[in-house]
């Protein structure tokens, strides 16, 4: 089992920045691919970013490309999502997810999930 705990969400004005953190514990973090997803009310869970154990990242979706960056510190078992130039449409609950395989872009490909952290961007 891998336990994931997100932090760093909050309220920010459009154009601002936030950095989300996802701390992992439990089973070894080695070999873990970690992804970030988000879900707005009434919408499906959307892929945002993913990083393999080696640090390579999956292509970002157009909705966040150039604004969001995923990174990880394996020594701290922590993955980060730096979000810049935030827009009101980025408002959602952001989830950290993990799997012991190559990165995927579908939420059902991930086995472990955090509880989510709310990000609200005001206009």
MARDRENVEX-19394 format. One record per residue: x, y, z of N, C-alpha, C, CB in turn; residue in one letter; residue number from 1. Coordinates in steps of 0.05 Angstrom, whole numbers, plus 32768, in hexadecimal, padded with zeros to 4 digits. Each point is the difference from the previous one (the first is absolute). Glycine has a CB too. Example, Ala and Ser with C-alpha at 12.3 -4.5 7.8 and 13.67 -1.06 7.14 Angstrom:
residues 2
+--------+---------+------+---------+----------+-------+--------+---------+------+---------+----------+-------+-----+-----+
| n.east | n.north | n.up | ca.east | ca.north | ca.up | c.east | c.north | c.up | cb.east | cb.north | cb.up | res |   n |
+--------+---------+------+---------+----------+-------+--------+---------+------+---------+----------+-------+-----+-----+
|   8108 |    7F8E | 809C |    7FEE |     8018 |  8000 |   8012 |    8018 | 8000 |    7FDA |     7FE9 |  8019 |   A |   1 |
|   801F |    802C | 7FD9 |    8010 |     8018 |  8001 |   7FF1 |    8016 | 800E |    8018 |     7FF3 |  7FD5 |   S |   2 |
+--------+---------+------+---------+----------+-------+--------+---------+------+---------+----------+-------+-----+-----+
//
This chain:
residues 123
+--------+---------+------+---------+----------+-------+--------+---------+------+---------+----------+-------+-----+-----+
| n.east | n.north | n.up | ca.east | ca.north | ca.up | c.east | c.north | c.up | cb.east | cb.north | cb.up | res |   n |
+--------+---------+------+---------+----------+-------+--------+---------+------+---------+----------+-------+-----+-----+
|   8011 |    7FE8 | 8000 |    7FEF |     8018 |  8000 |   8011 |    8019 | 8000 |    7FDC |     7FE7 |  8018 |   X |   1 |
|   801B |    802D | 7FDA |    800D |     801A |  7FFF |   7FEC |    8014 | 800A |    801F |     7FF3 |  7FDA |   X |   2 |
|   7FE8 |    801C | 803A |    7FEF |     8016 |  800A |   800A |    801A | 7FF4 |    7FF5 |     7FE6 |  802B |   X |   3 |
|   7FF8 |    802A | 7FCB |    8006 |     8019 |  7FF4 |   7FF1 |    8017 | 800E |    8008 |     7FE9 |  7FD4 |   X |   4 |
|   8007 |    802C | 8032 |    7FF3 |     8017 |  800D |   8008 |    8019 | 7FF1 |    8001 |     7FE9 |  802D |   X |   5 |
|   7FEA |    8025 | 7FC8 |    8005 |     8019 |  7FF1 |   7FFF |    8018 | 8013 |    7FED |     7FEB |  7FD7 |   X |   6 |
|   8020 |    8029 | 8022 |    7FFF |     801A |  800E |   8007 |    8016 | 7FED |    800B |     7FEA |  802C |   X |   7 |
|   7FEF |    802F | 7FDD |    8007 |     8017 |  7FF0 |   7FEA |    800D | 7FF1 |    802B |     7FEB |  7FFC |   X |   8 |
|   7FBD |    800A | 8005 |    7FEA |     800D |  7FF2 |   7FF7 |    8019 | 800F |    7FF2 |     7FD4 |  7FEF |   X |   9 |
|   7FFC |    803B | 8004 |    7FF6 |     8018 |  800D |   7FF3 |    8012 | 7FEC |    8024 |     7FFD |  8021 |   X |  10 |
|   7FD7 |    801C | 7FE7 |    7FF4 |     8014 |  7FF0 |   8015 |    8013 | 7FF5 |    7FD5 |     7FFD |  801B |   X |  11 |
|   802A |    8008 | 7FCB |    8014 |     8011 |  7FF3 |   7FF2 |    8010 | 7FEA |    8026 |     7FE0 |  800B |   X |  12 |
|   7FE4 |    8038 | 7FF0 |    7FF5 |     8010 |  7FEB |   800A |    7FF7 | 7FE5 |    7FFC |     8027 |  801F |   X |  13 |
|   7FF5 |    7FDE | 7FCC |    8009 |     7FF9 |  7FE5 |   801B |    800D | 7FFB |    7FD0 |     7FFC |  7FF1 |   X |  14 |
|   8041 |    7FF4 | 8002 |    801C |     8009 |  7FFB |   8013 |    7FF8 | 8015 |    7FED |     8025 |  7FE7 |   X |  15 |
|   8009 |    7FD2 | 8030 |    8012 |     7FF8 |  8016 |   800B |    7FE4 | 7FFD |    7FE6 |     801F |  801C |   X |  16 |
|   8028 |    7FD8 | 7FF9 |    800D |     7FE6 |  7FFF |   7FFA |    7FF1 | 801A |    8024 |     8013 |  7FE2 |   X |  17 |
|   7FDD |    7FD3 | 801C |    7FFF |     7FEE |  8017 |   8012 |    7FE9 | 7FFB |    7FD1 |     800E |  800A |   X |  18 |
|   8039 |    7FE6 | 800B |    800F |     7FE7 |  7FFD |   7FF3 |    7FEB | 8012 |    802B |     8019 |  7FF6 |   X |  19 |
|   7FCC |    7FD2 | 7FFD |    7FF5 |     7FEA |  800E |   8015 |    7FEB | 8007 |    7FD4 |     8007 |  7FE9 |   X |  20 |
|   8029 |    7FEC | 802D |    8013 |     7FEB |  8008 |   7FF0 |    7FE6 | 8005 |    801F |     8022 |  8015 |   X |  21 |
|   7FEE |    7FC8 | 7FE5 |    7FF4 |     7FE6 |  8005 |   8015 |    7FEF | 800E |    7FE2 |     8004 |  7FD7 |   X |  22 |
|   801A |    7FF7 | 8042 |    8013 |     7FF0 |  8010 |   7FF6 |    7FE3 | 8001 |    800C |     8028 |  801C |   X |  23 |
|   8006 |    7FC6 | 7FDE |    7FFA |     7FE3 |  7FFF |   800C |    7FF2 | 8018 |    7FFD |     8002 |  7FCE |   X |  24 |
|   7FF5 |    7FEA | 803B |    800B |     7FEF |  8016 |   7FF5 |    7FE4 | 7FFC |    8002 |     8027 |  8020 |   X |  25 |
|   8009 |    7FC7 | 7FF0 |    7FF7 |     7FE4 |  7FFE |   8014 |    7FF0 | 7FF0 |    7FD1 |     800E |  8003 |   X |  26 |
|   8025 |    7FE4 | 7FE9 |    8010 |     7FF0 |  7FEF |   8015 |    8011 | 7FF2 |    7FDA |     7FE0 |  7FF9 |   X |  27 |
|   803C |    8013 | 7FFE |    8016 |     800F |  7FF5 |   7FF8 |    8013 | 7FEA |    801D |     7FDB |  800C |   X |  28 |
|   7FEF |    803C | 7FF3 |    7FF9 |     8014 |  7FEB |   8010 |    7FFA | 7FE7 |    7FF7 |     8022 |  8023 |   X |  29 |
|   801D |    7FCC | 7FDF |    8010 |     7FFA |  7FE8 |   7FF0 |    7FF3 | 7FEB |    8027 |     7FFC |  801D |   X |  30 |
|   7FDB |    800F | 7FCB |    7FF2 |     7FF4 |  7FE9 |   7FE4 |    800B | 7FFD |    801A |     7FD8 |  8006 |   X |  31 |
|   7FDE |    803B | 800B |    7FE5 |     800A |  7FFF |   7FFD |    8016 | 7FEB |    7FFA |     7FF4 |  8030 |   X |  32 |
|   7FF2 |    800A | 7FC0 |    7FF8 |     8016 |  7FEE |   7FEA |    8010 | 800F |    800C |     7FE6 |  7FD5 |   X |  33 |
|   7FF7 |    8034 | 802B |    7FEC |     8010 |  800E |   7FF3 |    8013 | 7FED |    801B |     7FFD |  802A |   X |  34 |
|   7FCB |    8005 | 7FD8 |    7FF1 |     8012 |  7FEF |   7FEF |    8014 | 8010 |    7FFF |     7FDC |  7FDE |   X |  35 |
|   7FFB |    803A | 8015 |    7FED |     8013 |  800B |   7FE7 |    8001 | 7FEE |    8026 |     801B |  8014 |   X |  36 |
|   7FC4 |    7FE5 | 7FF9 |    7FE6 |     8002 |  7FF2 |   7FF0 |    8016 | 800E |    8000 |     7FCF |  7FF2 |   X |  37 |
|   7FEC |    803B | 8000 |    7FEE |     8014 |  800C |   7FE4 |    7FFA | 7FF8 |    8025 |     8023 |  8001 |   X |  38 |
|   7FC9 |    7FE6 | 8010 |    7FE3 |     7FFC |  7FFB |   7FF1 |    8018 | 8009 |    8005 |     7FCE |  8004 |   X |  39 |
|   7FED |    803F | 7FE9 |    7FEF |     8016 |  8006 |   7FE3 |    7FF6 | 8004 |    801E |     8020 |  7FE6 |   X |  40 |
|   7FD1 |    7FEE | 8028 |    7FE5 |     7FF7 |  8004 |   7FF1 |    7FFB | 7FE6 |    7FFF |     801A |  802A |   X |  41 |
|   7FF5 |    7FCE | 7FD4 |    7FF1 |     7FF9 |  7FE9 |   8011 |    7FF7 | 7FE8 |    7FDF |     8020 |  8010 |   X |  42 |
|   803B |    7FDE | 7FF4 |    8012 |     7FF8 |  7FEA |   800F |    7FE7 | 8006 |    8005 |     8030 |  7FF3 |   X |  43 |
|   8005 |    7FC3 | 7FF9 |    8010 |     7FE8 |  8004 |   801C |    8006 | 800B |    7FE6 |     7FEA |  7FDB |   X |  44 |
|   8026 |    8002 | 8031 |    801B |     8004 |  800A |   8013 |    8003 | 7FE8 |    7FF5 |     7FE5 |  802B |   X |  45 |
|   801B |    802F | 7FD6 |    8011 |     8007 |  7FE9 |   801E |    7FFD | 8007 |    7FDC |     8020 |  7FF1 |   X |  46 |
|   8032 |    7FD4 | 7FFC |    801D |     7FFD |  8003 |   800E |    801B | 7FFE |    7FFD |     7FD2 |  7FEC |   X |  47 |
|   8016 |    8033 | 8026 |    800F |     8019 |  8001 |   801D |    7FFC | 7FFA |    7FDF |     8012 |  8020 |   X |  48 |
|   802D |    7FDA | 7FEE |    801D |     7FFC |  7FFD |   8007 |    7FE5 | 800C |    8009 |     8031 |  8001 |   X |  49 |
|   800E |    7FC4 | 7FF6 |    800A |     7FE7 |  800B |   801E |    7FFF | 7FFE |    7FD5 |     7FE8 |  7FF4 |   X |  50 |
|   8038 |    800B | 801F |    801D |     7FFE |  8001 |   8007 |    7FE3 | 8007 |    8005 |     8031 |  800D |   X |  51 |
|   800E |    7FC4 | 7FE4 |    800A |     7FE6 |  8006 |   8014 |    8001 | 8017 |    7FF9 |     7FF2 |  7FD0 |   X |  52 |
|   8010 |    7FF7 | 8039 |    8014 |     7FFF |  8016 |   8019 |    800F | 7FF8 |    7FED |     7FD4 |  800F |   X |  53 |
|   801B |    8029 | 7FD7 |    8018 |     800D |  7FF7 |   7FFE |    801E | 7FFD |    800B |     7FD5 |  7FE8 |   X |  54 |
|   7FDD |    8035 | 8019 |    7FFC |     801D |  7FFD |   7FF6 |    8009 | 7FE6 |    8023 |     8005 |  8020 |   X |  55 |
|   7FDB |    7FE9 | 7FCD |    7FF5 |     8008 |  7FE6 |   7FE2 |    8005 | 8003 |    8023 |     7FE5 |  7FE7 |   X |  56 |
|   7FD3 |    802F | 800B |    7FE4 |     8007 |  8002 |   7FF1 |    7FFA | 7FE7 |    800C |     8023 |  8021 |   X |  57 |
|   7FDB |    7FD7 | 7FE2 |    7FEE |     7FFB |  7FE9 |   7FFA |    801B | 7FF3 |    7FEC |     7FD7 |  8016 |   X |  58 |
|   800D |    8029 | 7FD1 |    7FF7 |     8019 |  7FF3 |   7FE9 |    800C | 8010 |    8010 |     7FF0 |  7FD3 |   X |  59 |
|   7FF1 |    802A | 8030 |    7FEA |     800D |  800F |   7FE8 |    8005 | 7FED |    8022 |     8016 |  801E |   X |  60 |
|   7FC6 |    7FE9 | 7FEC |    7FE9 |     8007 |  7FEF |   8001 |    801E | 7FF9 |    7FE5 |     7FDC |  8016 |   X |  61 |
|   800F |    802B | 7FD4 |    8001 |     801C |  7FF7 |   7FF5 |    8013 | 8015 |    7FFA |     7FEF |  7FD1 |   X |  62 |
|   7FF4 |    8008 | 803F |    7FF3 |     8012 |  8014 |   8014 |    800B | 8015 |    7FD6 |     7FE6 |  7FF9 |   X |  63 |
|   8041 |    800B | 800B |    8013 |     8009 |  8014 |   801C |    8003 | 7FF5 |    7FE4 |     7FE9 |  8022 |   X |  64 |
|   8020 |    8010 | 7FC5 |    801B |     8000 |  7FF4 |   800C |    801C | 8002 |    7FF3 |     7FDB |  7FE1 |   X |  65 |
|   8026 |    8026 | 8028 |    800E |     801A |  8002 |   7FFA |    800E | 801A |    7FFE |     8003 |  7FD0 |   X |  66 |
|   7FEF |    7FF4 | 8040 |    7FF9 |     800D |  8019 |   8006 |    7FEE | 8018 |    7FDD |     801A |  7FE8 |   X |  67 |
|   801E |    7FCC | 8015 |    8004 |     7FED |  8016 |   8019 |    7FEF | 7FFB |    7FCE |     7FFE |  8007 |   X |  68 |
|   803F |    7FFC | 800F |    8018 |     7FEF |  7FFF |   8000 |    7FEC | 8017 |    801A |     8025 |  7FE9 |   X |  69 |
|   7FEA |    7FC2 | 8010 |    8002 |     7FEB |  8015 |   801E |    7FFB | 8005 |    7FD3 |     7FEB |  7FF2 |   X |  70 |
|   8033 |    8010 | 8028 |    801B |     7FF9 |  8007 |   7FFF |    7FEE | 8018 |    8012 |     802C |  7FEF |   X |  71 |
|   8004 |    7FC8 | 8018 |    8000 |     7FED |  8017 |   801A |    8000 | 800E |    7FDF |     7FE4 |  7FE9 |   X |  72 |
|   8020 |    8016 | 8030 |    8018 |     7FFD |  8011 |   7FFE |    7FE4 | 800C |    8005 |     8032 |  800A |   X |  73 |
|   8008 |    7FBB | 7FE9 |    7FFE |     7FE4 |  8009 |   800B |    7FFC | 801C |    8003 |     7FF2 |  7FD0 |   X |  74 |
|   8010 |    801E | 8038 |    800B |     7FFD |  801A |   7FEC |    8007 | 8016 |    802D |     800A |  7FED |   X |  75 |
|   7FC0 |    8007 | 800B |    7FEB |     8009 |  8013 |   7FE5 |    7FF2 | 7FFA |    8017 |     802C |  8005 |   X |  76 |
|   7FE9 |    7FC2 | 7FE8 |    7FE7 |     7FF2 |  7FF8 |   7FEA |    8015 | 7FFB |    800D |     7FD8 |  801B |   X |  77 |
|   7FFA |    803D | 7FD7 |    7FED |     8015 |  7FFB |   8000 |    8009 | 7FE3 |    8006 |     800F |  802F |   X |  78 |
|   7FE2 |    7FF6 | 7FC7 |    7FFC |     800A |  7FE5 |   7FF3 |    801B | 8002 |    7FFC |     7FD1 |  7FED |   X |  79 |
|   800B |    8041 | 8001 |    7FF6 |     801B |  8000 |   7FF2 |    8007 | 7FE6 |    8025 |     800D |  8020 |   X |  80 |
|   7FC9 |    8005 | 7FE1 |    7FF3 |     800B |  7FE8 |   8001 |    801E | 8003 |    7FE2 |     7FD8 |  7FF9 |   X |  81 |
|   8030 |    8034 | 7FF8 |    8002 |     801E |  7FFF |   7FEC |    800A | 7FEC |    8031 |     7FFF |  800D |   X |  82 |
|   7FBE |    8013 | 7FFC |    7FEB |     800A |  7FEF |   8003 |    801F | 7FFE |    7FE1 |     7FDA |  800C |   X |  83 |
|   8024 |    802F | 7FDC |    8004 |     801D |  7FFB |   7FEA |    800A | 7FEE |    8032 |     7FFB |  8007 |   X |  84 |
|   7FCB |    801F | 7FF8 |    7FED |     800E |  7FEF |   7FE5 |    7FF3 | 8002 |    8024 |     800C |  7FE0 |   X |  85 |
|   7FD3 |    7FF0 | 8038 |    7FE7 |     7FF2 |  8005 |   7FE8 |    800F | 7FF5 |    8014 |     7FEC |  8029 |   X |  86 |
|   7FD9 |    8004 | 7FCE |    7FE7 |     800B |  7FF4 |   7FE8 |    7FF6 | 8010 |    8016 |     8002 |  7FD2 |   X |  87 |
|   7FD4 |    800C | 802D |    7FE8 |     7FF7 |  800E |   7FF8 |    7FE3 | 7FF8 |    7FF1 |     8030 |  8003 |   X |  88 |
|   8014 |    7FC9 | 7FE4 |    7FF9 |     7FE5 |  7FF7 |   8012 |    7FEA | 800C |    7FEF |     8015 |  7FD6 |   X |  89 |
|   8026 |    7FF3 | 8038 |    8011 |     7FED |  800E |   7FF4 |    7FF8 | 801B |    8028 |     8013 |  7FEA |   X |  90 |
|   7FC2 |    7FFA | 801E |    7FF3 |     7FFA |  8019 |   7FF6 |    7FE3 | 8000 |    7FF3 |     8030 |  8005 |   X |  91 |
|   8015 |    7FC1 | 800F |    7FF9 |     7FE4 |  8002 |   800C |    7FF4 | 801A |    7FFE |     7FFC |  7FCD |   X |  92 |
|   7FFA |    7FEC | 8038 |    800F |     7FF0 |  8014 |   8016 |    7FF1 | 7FF2 |    7FD6 |     7FFB |  801D |   X |  93 |
|   8042 |    8008 | 7FED |    8017 |     7FF4 |  7FF4 |   8008 |    7FE7 | 8010 |    8010 |     802D |  7FEE |   X |  94 |
|   7FF4 |    7FBD | 8003 |    8006 |     7FE6 |  800C |   801C |    7FF7 | 7FF7 |    7FCF |     7FF5 |  8002 |   X |  95 |
|   803F |    7FFF | 8011 |    8019 |     7FF2 |  7FFA |   7FF9 |    7FE2 | 7FFE |    801C |     8024 |  8018 |   X |  96 |
|   7FF1 |    7FCF | 7FD5 |    7FFB |     7FE4 |  7FFC |   801B |    7FF2 | 7FFA |    7FD1 |     8009 |  7FEF |   X |  97 |
|   8030 |    7FDD | 8016 |    8019 |     7FF1 |  7FFC |   7FFA |    7FE4 | 7FF5 |    8015 |     801A |  8025 |   X |  98 |
|   7FFF |    7FDC | 7FCC |    7FFF |     7FE5 |  7FF6 |   801C |    7FF6 | 7FFD |    7FD4 |     8008 |  7FE8 |   X |  99 |
|   802F |    7FDD | 8018 |    801A |     7FF3 |  7FFC |   8003 |    7FF8 | 7FE3 |    8002 |     7FF0 |  8030 |   X | 100 |
|   7FFE |    8023 | 7FBE |    8002 |     7FFB |  7FE4 |   8007 |    801A | 7FF2 |    7FDF |     7FD9 |  8003 |   X | 101 |
|   8023 |    8025 | 7FE3 |    8005 |     8019 |  7FF1 |   7FE8 |    8013 | 8002 |    801E |     7FE7 |  7FDF |   X | 102 |
|   7FE7 |    8032 | 801B |    7FEA |     8013 |  8006 |   7FE9 |    7FFD | 7FEC |    8022 |     8020 |  8012 |   X | 103 |
|   7FC6 |    7FE4 | 7FF8 |    7FE8 |     7FFF |  7FF0 |   7FF1 |    801A | 8003 |    7FFD |     7FCE |  8005 |   X | 104 |
|   7FF1 |    8037 | 7FE9 |    7FF0 |     8019 |  8000 |   7FE3 |    7FFC | 8008 |    801F |     8010 |  7FDD |   X | 105 |
|   7FDA |    7FD7 | 802A |    7FE4 |     7FFB |  8007 |   7FFF |    7FFA | 801E |    7FF6 |     7FEE |  7FD3 |   X | 106 |
|   7FF6 |    801D | 803B |    7FFF |     7FFD |  801D |   7FFE |    7FE3 | 8008 |    7FEB |     802D |  8003 |   X | 107 |
|   8008 |    7FC2 | 7FED |    7FFD |     7FE4 |  8008 |   8019 |    7FF0 | 7FFE |    7FD1 |     8004 |  7FF1 |   X | 108 |
|   8045 |    8008 | 8004 |    8019 |     7FF2 |  7FFF |   8010 |    8001 | 801A |    8001 |     800A |  7FCF |   X | 109 |
|   7FF5 |    8007 | 8043 |    800F |     8004 |  8019 |   7FF3 |    7FF1 | 8017 |    800E |     802E |  7FEF |   X | 110 |
|   8003 |    7FC8 | 8023 |    7FF7 |     7FEE |  8015 |   7FFD |    800E | 801B |    8016 |     7FDC |  7FE8 |   X | 111 |
|   7FF8 |    803A | 801C |    8001 |     800D |  801A |   7FF9 |    801E | 7FFC |    8022 |     7FDF |  8012 |   X | 112 |
|   7FCE |    802B | 8001 |    7FF6 |     801C |  7FFE |   8002 |    800E | 801A |    7FE2 |     7FF2 |  7FDB |   X | 113 |
|   8023 |    8028 | 8023 |    7FFE |     8011 |  8018 |   7FE4 |    800A | 8003 |    802F |     800D |  7FFA |   X | 114 |
|   7FCD |    8002 | 801B |    7FE5 |     8009 |  8007 |   7FF8 |    8019 | 7FF0 |    8006 |     7FED |  802E |   X | 115 |
|   800D |    8020 | 7FC5 |    7FFB |     8017 |  7FEF |   8004 |    801A | 8010 |    7FDF |     7FE5 |  7FE6 |   X | 116 |
|   8027 |    8030 | 800B |    8003 |     801B |  800B |   7FF3 |    8014 | 7FEE |    802C |     7FF3 |  8017 |   X | 117 |
|   7FC4 |    801F | 7FF5 |    7FF1 |     8013 |  7FF0 |   8011 |    8017 | 7FF7 |    7FD7 |     7FF3 |  801A |   X | 118 |
|   8027 |    8013 | 7FCC |    800C |     8018 |  7FF4 |   7FEA |    8011 | 7FF5 |    802B |     7FE7 |  7FF5 |   X | 119 |
|   7FD4 |    8032 | 8014 |    7FEB |     8012 |  7FF6 |   800E |    8019 | 7FF6 |    7FDE |     7FEF |  8021 |   X | 120 |
|   801C |    8018 | 7FC5 |    800C |     8017 |  7FF4 |   7FEB |    8014 | 7FFA |    8024 |     7FE4 |  7FEB |   X | 121 |
|   7FDE |    8033 | 8022 |    7FEC |     8015 |  7FFC |   8008 |    8013 | 7FE9 |    7FF5 |     7FFE |  8031 |   X | 122 |
|   7FF6 |    800C | 7FC2 |    8005 |     8012 |  7FE9 |   8003 |    801C | 8008 |    7FE6 |     7FE1 |  7FE4 |   X | 123 |
+--------+---------+------+---------+----------+-------+--------+---------+------+---------+----------+-------+-----+-----+
//
